């Protein structure tokens, strides 16, 4: 159903990397992100934590948690599948960093978030096929 999951989160200069990592581990308990240094618009340092998960034992806990979200959050994903999925069958969601730090999952449209991409195993790899798989999975 899901071929892989990728995530990316930014650690701004005003944040502690250890706290952002803790928030990330509340979403992906076995997270072992790569660390990349970047620079913001005003030359401020930004750390980017990212990883691609391909093993079922890394992916399945996340999928179970998404399915067990409160119905309003699941319905939000379902109702916006078309605009949150690209033509290759990648579903993009964002979770609040602050809520994740507190052990809660809160969907976001923009802002300070953990960016997650779910690649659906759709054959052929087309949006229409992936949308159908995603709808069946979330219902």
N, C-alpha and C positions, 0 to 999 in steps of 0.2 A: 504494500500500500504506500508506504513512505520509503523512498530510496535513500534519502539522507536529509539531515537537518544542519543548517549552518546558523551560527549566531555571531553577532558583533555588538560590542558595547564600548562607549567612549568613557574614559576617565579624565575628567577635566581637572585643571590645576587646583581647583577649590575642593576637590574630593580626595578621600583616601582610597588608594587602590585596593587595600585589603577589604574595605567595606563594599566596594563595587564587586569584588571577587566573591564575597559572601552572598551578596544579592544574586549573583550569577549561579552560585552553587545551590541556592534555594530553588532555582529553575532546573538546572542541570547538575545533579549531585556529584557526578564524576567529571565535572568540567576540568579540563587541563588546557586552558587557552594559550594560544601564541600571543606574544606581546609585541606590539609595534609602536614605535614612537613617531609622532607626527607633530605638526605645528598648526595652531589656530590662526585665524585672520589677523589677530593682533600679536603674532609671534609667541603666543602662549603655548606651553607644552601640552599635548594631548596624547594620552596612551590609548591605543586601540587593542582591546582583547577580542580575539576571534578564534573560532574552531569549527571544523566540519565533523559532524558525527555520522558514522556509517554503520556501526555495529548495532545490531538489534537490541542488545542489552543496554545500550546508551539511548536509543531512540524510544523504545517501548514505554519506559516510565513517563516520559514527556507526553506521549500520545494518550496514555491512560489519564493523566492529569487534565489534559485538554478536554477529554470526553467527560470528565467529572466536574468541570466548571459549572457554576450556576447557570441556569438555563438562559438568562438574559445575555451573558457573555457568549455562550455557544450560539445563540440565535443571532447575535451581532456578527459573528464570524460567518454564519450561514447566509444571512441576508446581504452580506457584502463580499461574498466569495468572488463574484465577477470582477469587482474593482480591485480586490486584493490579490488576484492571481494574474500572472503574466501569460503570454501566449505559449510558453514552454511547459506550463503546469507547475510553476513555483508559486506557492502561497506565502505571502508576506504578512507577518503580524508583528506587533510591538507590545511589549509588556513594560509597565512602569518599573524603573529601577528602585524607586523609594518603596513601593509596595513589595517588590521582590525581596528587598532587604528585611522587611518585616514578616516574610514568609507567606505573603499573599500574592495572588496573580490578578493583576488589573490590566485590562486591555487599554491601549492608547492609540490615538490616530497620529500624534506627533509629540514632540517634546523629548525630554530626557528619558530615554527608554532603552530596552534591550531589543535589538532588531533580530528577528528570527525569520529564516527562510526554510520552508518545508518543500522538498522536491518530491512530488507524487510520482510513483512508478506507474505511469500511464503509457500504454502502447496502442497506437502511436503517441509520441510525446506532444500532444496537442492540448490546448486549453479546454476544449469541449469534453475531451475524455477525462482529464484531470478534475474538472468541475463535477462531473457525474460521480467519480470515485469519492471526492471530498464531501459531497452532499450525502451520499450513502453512509459514509463514515461518521459524520456529525449527527445524523438523524437518530 
